[in-house]
Amino acid sequence: MTSDQPAERRAERRGGRGWRLGRTRGVDALHPASGPPSRARRRVGAVVRLTAALLLAGGLYTAFAPGVAAEDTPSLTDKAIQGKALFDTSCVTCHGRNAQGVTDVGPSLIGVGGASVEFQVGTGRMPMARQEAQAMRKPVQFTPEEIAALAAYVQELGGGPQVPGGSLRPTTSDPEQLALEIAQGGDLYRLNCAQCHTFGGGGGALSSGKWAPRLDKATDRQIYAAMLTGPQNMPVFGDNQLTPEEKRQIIAYIQNLQDDRDPGGLNLGRLGPVTEGIAIFLVGMVILIFTTLWIAGKS
């Protein structure tokens, strides 16, 4: 603003500006500006929004998945129900309710499958009389039907490996083909089993008071179940290590050993060539010593 403007106009302008400023302040006084919400209001709003979101999500889940519901116990077949009754009277003390195990007493059976039951119970190893380094084979405490029911219960409870039905040996009727299957089973047995069970299936000692059992009393299903489950120190031979056909070949070889009457002479416990070599060495040395003494006496 220049100085040559009349003084009255400058005063008028200042007065107008002051009037406008006063009017603005008056409006602000009548309608004060709202400040930021308080902390309590913010918290209440957040709770309301979160609750609404949860209700919306729950409603959508209920609408689109009405049949999904958790069950305390899975539904069981009639056979598995019979097995559960046997389990609750004979096995629950060591393996706990619903086969979940008891600390320092018995392991969980979830996931071991019916094959493990067939081997352990079918050979009398379970139930155990006492805690030992290894469960011993004993007279069987259950009938085959009861063993099948126990196996069905454990299988339906937690899943796991199962022994297949039908024949567990090569099904060929050709004698030459059967002999070839048995020979192939012998190769697989010597590669995977002989280091513990010996070449003739006579069993042998292991570390920490354990041993590999004899195979002369094992049935086809027990051998197959043992390969599937790997009881105690035995490794597990799943279908990716030994195919079902290779398992059948091994079973055919083991059972063929039981039919073999050792036409070559004494088997010396079927402990393998080491035992036979030691026996030949000892007998031969005794014969040589006596022969030497006899010759020296004659001379």
C-alpha positions in Angstrom: 0.0 0.0 0.0 1.4 3.4 -1.0 1.7 6.3 1.3 -0.2 8.7 -1.0 -3.5 6.9 -0.5 -6.0 8.9 1.7 -5.8 8.1 5.4 -9.5 7.5 5.6 -9.3 4.7 3.0 -6.4 3.0 4.9 -8.5 3.2 8.1 -11.5 1.7 6.3 -9.4 -1.2 5.0 -8.0 -1.8 8.4 -11.4 -1.7 9.9 -12.9 -4.1 7.3 -10.0 -6.6 7.9 -10.6 -6.4 11.6 -14.3 -7.0 11.1 -13.7 -10.0 9.0 -11.1 -11.4 11.5 -13.6 -10.8 14.3 -16.3 -12.6 12.3 -14.1 -15.5 11.7 -13.2 -15.8 15.3 -16.8 -15.6 16.2 -17.7 -18.5 13.9 -14.8 -20.6 15.4 -16.1 -19.9 18.8 -19.6 -21.1 17.8 -18.2 -24.2 15.9 -15.0 -25.2 17.5 -12.7 -27.5 15.4 -12.8 -31.1 16.6 -9.4 -32.4 17.8 -7.9 -35.9 17.6 -10.0 -38.7 19.4 -9.0 -39.6 22.8 -7.0 -42.9 23.6 -10.1 -44.5 25.2 -12.2 -43.8 22.1 -9.6 -45.3 19.8 -9.4 -48.4 21.9 -13.1 -48.9 22.0 -13.3 -48.4 18.2 -10.5 -51.0 17.7 -12.3 -53.5 19.9 -15.6 -53.0 18.0 -13.9 -53.4 14.6 -12.0 -56.6 15.7 -15.2 -58.1 17.1 -17.1 -57.4 13.9 -14.3 -59.0 11.8 -14.3 -62.1 14.0 -18.1 -62.5 13.8 -18.0 -62.0 10.1 -15.2 -64.7 9.7 -17.0 -67.1 11.9 -20.2 -66.7 10.1 -18.6 -67.2 6.7 -16.8 -70.4 8.0 -20.0 -71.8 9.4 -21.9 -71.0 6.2 -19.3 -72.6 3.8 -18.0 -75.5 6.0 -21.0 -76.7 8.1 -19.9 -80.3 8.1 -16.4 -79.8 9.5 -16.4 -80.7 13.2 -13.8 -82.0 15.5 -14.4 -85.4 17.1 -13.0 -86.6 20.4 -12.7 -90.2 19.1 -12.9 -91.3 15.5 -15.7 -93.6 14.4 -14.6 -97.2 14.5 -15.7 -100.3 12.6 -17.3 -103.2 14.5 -14.0 -105.2 14.3 -12.0 -102.2 15.7 -14.6 -101.8 18.5 -13.9 -105.4 19.5 -10.2 -104.6 19.4 -10.7 -101.5 21.6 -12.4 -103.6 24.2 -9.5 -106.0 24.3 -7.0 -103.1 24.3 -8.8 -101.4 27.3 -8.5 -104.6 29.3 -5.0 -105.9 28.3 -2.9 -103.0 26.9 -4.1 -99.7 28.3 -1.9 -100.0 31.5 1.3 -99.7 29.4 0.2 -97.9 26.3 -2.2 -95.5 27.8 -5.7 -94.3 26.9 -6.3 -94.2 23.1 -2.8 -95.9 22.7 -1.0 -92.6 23.2 1.7 -94.2 25.4 2.7 -93.9 29.1 6.0 -92.1 29.9 8.8 -94.6 30.9 6.3 -97.5 30.7 5.1 -98.1 27.1 5.4 -96.2 23.8 2.6 -94.6 21.8 1.0 -96.9 19.2 -0.2 -94.0 17.0 1.2 -94.6 13.5 2.7 -98.1 14.1 -0.1 -99.7 12.1 -1.7 -103.1 12.3 1.5 -104.8 11.1 3.2 -104.0 14.3 0.4 -105.5 16.3 0.5 -108.7 14.2 4.2 -109.1 14.8 4.4 -108.2 18.5 1.2 -109.8 19.7 1.2 -112.7 17.2 4.6 -113.9 18.4 3.7 -113.5 22.1 6.2 -110.7 22.7 3.3 -108.5 23.8 2.1 -108.2 26.4 5.5 -108.1 28.1 5.9 -109.7 31.5 8.5 -107.2 32.6 10.8 -104.5 31.2 13.8 -106.1 29.5 16.4 -105.2 26.9 14.4 -107.1 24.4 11.0 -108.7 24.3 11.2 -112.5 24.1 9.0 -114.8 22.0 6.5 -116.4 24.3 3.3 -118.4 23.9 0.6 -116.3 22.3 -2.0 -114.9 24.7 -4.7 -114.1 22.1 -6.6 -116.0 19.4 -6.0 -115.1 15.7 -9.4 -113.3 15.6 -8.5 -111.2 18.7 -5.1 -110.3 17.2 -6.9 -109.2 14.0 -9.3 -107.1 16.1 -6.5 -105.4 18.0 -4.6 -104.8 14.7 -7.8 -103.2 13.2 -8.2 -100.9 16.3 -4.6 -99.7 16.2 -4.8 -99.3 12.4 -8.0 -97.2 12.5 -6.8 -95.2 15.5 -3.5 -93.9 14.0 -2.8 -95.5 10.6 0.5 -97.0 9.6 1.8 -100.1 7.7 -0.4 -103.1 7.1 0.4 -106.6 6.0 -1.3 -107.2 2.7 -3.8 -110.0 2.2 -3.4 -113.1 0.1 -0.3 -115.2 -0.4 3.0 -113.7 0.8 5.2 -115.9 -1.4 5.8 -116.0 -5.1 2.6 -117.2 -6.8 4.2 -118.9 -9.8 3.4 -122.6 -10.4 6.4 -123.2 -12.6 9.1 -125.1 -10.6 12.0 -123.5 -12.5 10.5 -120.0 -12.0 9.9 -120.8 -8.3 13.5 -121.9 -7.9 14.7 -118.7 -9.5 12.5 -116.6 -7.1 13.9 -118.5 -4.1 17.5 -118.0 -5.4 16.8 -114.2 -5.8 15.4 -114.2 -2.3 18.6 -115.8 -1.1 20.6 -113.0 -2.6 18.4 -110.4 -1.0 18.5 -112.2 2.4 22.3 -112.4 2.4 22.6 -108.7 1.5 20.0 -107.4 4.0 19.4 -110.0 6.7 22.3 -112.5 7.1 24.6 -110.1 9.1 22.1 -110.3 12.1 20.1 -113.5 11.5 23.1 -115.5 10.1 23.1 -117.3 6.8 20.8 -120.1 7.9 18.4 -118.0 9.9 19.8 -119.2 13.3 19.9 -115.8 14.9 22.8 -114.1 16.7 23.8 -111.9 19.5 23.7 -108.1 19.2 24.9 -105.2 21.5 23.4 -104.2 24.8 21.9 -107.5 25.7 19.8 -107.8 22.5 19.8 -110.5 19.8 18.5 -111.3 16.4 15.9 -114.1 16.9 15.8 -117.4 15.0 13.6 -117.5 12.0 12.5 -121.2 12.1 9.2 -120.5 13.9 8.3 -117.3 12.0 5.2 -117.4 9.8 5.0 -115.6 6.5 2.9 -112.8 7.9 5.2 -112.3 10.9 8.3 -112.0 8.6 6.5 -109.6 6.3 5.3 -107.5 9.3 8.8 -107.5 10.8 10.2 -106.1 7.5 7.5 -103.4 7.4 7.8 -102.3 11.1 11.4 -102.9 12.1 10.9 -104.3 15.6 13.6 -103.4 18.2 17.0 -103.3 16.5 15.8 -104.4 13.1 15.7 -101.7 10.5 12.5 -100.8 8.6 12.3 -102.2 5.0 9.7 -100.1 3.4 8.5 -100.6 -0.1 11.1 -98.1 -1.3 13.9 -100.3 0.1 12.4 -103.7 -0.7 9.5 -104.0 -3.0 6.6 -106.2 -2.1 7.8 -108.8 -4.7 11.3 -108.8 -3.1 9.8 -109.3 0.3 7.9 -112.3 -1.0 11.1 -113.7 -2.5 12.9 -113.3 0.9 10.0 -115.1 2.7 10.2 -117.9 0.1 13.9 -118.3 0.8 13.6 -118.3 4.6 10.8 -120.9 4.5 12.7 -123.0 2.0 15.5 -123.1 4.6 13.1 -124.8 7.0 12.3 -127.5 4.5 16.0 -128.1 3.7 17.1 -131.2 5.6 20.9 -130.4 5.3 21.8 -133.1 2.9 25.4 -132.1 3.1 25.7 -133.1 6.8 25.5 -131.5 10.2 24.5 -127.8 10.1 26.3 -126.8 13.3 23.5 -124.6 14.4 23.3 -122.9 11.0 25.5 -120.1 12.2 27.3 -119.8 8.9 30.7 -120.7 7.4 32.7 -119.2 10.4 31.4 -121.8 12.8 32.1 -124.6 10.3 35.6 -123.3 9.7 36.4 -123.1 13.4 35.0 -126.7 13.9 37.1 -128.0 11.0 40.2 -126.2 12.4 39.8 -127.5 15.9 39.1 -131.1 14.8 41.9 -131.0 12.3 44.4 -129.7 14.8 43.5 -132.4 17.3 43.9 -135.1 14.6 47.3 -133.7 13.6 48.6 -133.5 17.2 47.6 -137.1 17.9 49.1 -138.2 14.6 52.3 -136.4 15.4 52.5 -138.0 18.8 51.8 -141.4 17.4 54.5 -141.1 14.8 57.0 -139.8 17.4 56.2 -142.7 19.7 56.7 -145.3 16.9 60.0 -143.7 15.9 
